[in-house]
Amino acid sequence: MNTDKSLGVLMREVRVRVVNISHVGTLLESNKRMAVGTLGRLRLRLADGEYIDDIEVVRCDAVEGGNAFHIGMRFLFTTSRHQRSIRGAIARFGAPQSAAIETTSRTM
């Protein structure tokens, strides 16, 4: 048995719709549930390119009468606001209407 500790990262892409977004977080809608505490990288595709920020899922609620979930996420500020950060894009262009998300599940 190998006694070295190994770290694994699971990535998946989930299509979402932006419901609301600000410089501190976002509310997304998806047909996939996400666990609170999930860490990930949100990637928004806008007309002039992709914008990325690290996020943490802080809530996930089923939408009444549908097969969708509202997912609340906060930006983690692991980097400063820069040219390709979502926070930078919001400051320049306002809120986008669609997004793709890559999530990394926390493993211990």
Buried (B, 14 or more C-beta within 10 A) or exposed (E): EEEEEEEEEEEEEBEBEBBEBEEEBBBBBBEBEBEEEBBBBBBBEBEEEEBBBBBBBEEBEEEEEEEBBBBBBBBBEEEEBEEEBBBBBBEEEEEBEEBEBBBBBEEE
